[in-house]
Amino acid sequence: MSKDPMIPFTGNPLDRASEKRTDAAWIGAKRRDPSSLILPMWRLQPFLLSGEKNVPAELGLFRPGLCEPMAAPEAPWVFLGLEGERALFALDVSAANDPENSGPLAGFGKFAEARGAAMALPFKDVAIMGQAKAMIDWHNRHGFCANCGARTTLTDGGYRRLCGNCNAEHFPRTDPVVIMLAVHDDACLVGRNKRFPGNFYSALAGFMEPGETIEEAVRRELLEEVNVKVGAVRYIATQPWPFPSSLMIGCIGEADSRDFKPDGVEITEARWLSRDDAKRLLTGERMADISVPPAIAIAHHLIKAFAEGA
């Protein structure tokens, strides 16, 4: 596997300029600056510009003043970062009734579900879109103080919410998730979650728990879900996953044997996938009884790392 694998939602090209977030005057000026760009998000869907045939989609980024009339007075917005001297923002326009077909955005493009958009956008745009979605989603979920229940106020360019009643501060969270392949000689273990359609298999995954190392979480999840014991655990790569806001920590664990037993609760089936079959599936060859995740998911890249000998 390459040193820096091209995994969707990684490689954000923006300078996040975190030192500028507390400067309300600077942020306000950038929000009004004609050179700045704003990404409208409607019900957590990014706006995509309509492309001509065989032309990749692009994020719909607009000058200040066009999208703001569609947003509610207290609608969440976020300073995403700088592209050179130009600032990029995301704005929640969910208050608009049908912004795709009426109003200032009509005819420019469409709002698209984020997973689908990630498979259509250029690599750099996927990372920016993922940042915007995760942040707007966080604001929508944290309008009230977890300490006293009072309404909170957006500040610091969207990276802090402040309670005016008890002065509690609330910051965006990212939930760490281990996602892993157990390997044994020339085979890796993949499983079918009860929610998966058809013959879809993937790497196993689970949220880390307080007081747990990455290695311990990998071993615990594999034991809980498929009753597989692993020894050495190797880190492969990470992926920000904005559904709603996780950090997927990709690992490979060395299994003691090929014995396994799905828990029947989360994992209904599991199977060992040979290295040769993994290579065939990753090149697009169809197999009647199994399919694996597309390149949008880090699970795809873990299987690829295994297939390439990681």
Phi, psi and omega in degrees: 000141181294161182298319180237083183297144181277084181257128180307147183080357174258173176074034179299123185276354186280146167278112185292344174044051184298335180290345181267347189297327182278355179270091185299324180294317179295314179300314180299319179295320180293325178295335179262348185297126181300339180275347180289162180230145182234131175262113176283137177239123180244113183053043178069017176255127178285154177271130179246135176288142177292127178256154175288169182303133179068013176253125182301151176292161176226155173296140177275097180252129188233156178292153177304144178105337183277315187271333188303323180297341180276344186269151174292157183306322181254026182298139177297142173218157184217135169281114184276326180148189183248139170245092193071239177262352184274132180267143175243138179231159169243144182224132178278116180248029183297342179290340180291143184286308182212066189294341180288330186246351178216151182095192189292341182266352183303129177092347181276331184170218184208158170273137186230144175303139192298322180296315178297320179298322181297333180274351183251337187275158170300155187307312183295325180291329179297317180295318179295315178300319179297319176299314181297316182296313182299319183288315179296320178299317179300315179298319180296333182268348188232044178285348182232148184291130177287346182272315184233350177089358180285160179292142179256162183240136178289135176210180179053046177066017180100003184255013175204143170240135186243133177273122180284349182268309183245002178066017175292143178254140180232132185238152179303143181245151172233128182265120179285133179231130172272137175228129194211156170248128166277133180237150177212111185056244185255032180219150176237152183263125176238155185226163177249113172289150182298341180273348185287142177278155170049231183255033184280126176237152181211178172292156178274154185206159176189155179290142173288152180250157180304139178078015185246139172276167177300314182298318180295322179294319178300312182295318181295313183297318180294323179290319181291318190273325183225009178056043178249130176265132178236151177260262182296138178238129180243133176283139179247304183191168175237161178214121169295133185232101189276049182226066004269325181195086181236160169245111181277121183254103187277129183221162171235132181241139180277112181282146178289328180203182178261011176287137177206161176208108179303145183290343180076356179258298175268315184254118182268331180213155173212160179201153174275131182250121182290159179299320180296317179293324177299317179298319181296316181294322182289336177274003176097359178292136181271138174238141190296327190248009181201142168225156184235167185298150175284175187293348177295334187259143179295335177303321177302317185284333172293316178297322178295318179299318177297314182298329181271003173100013179292000000 
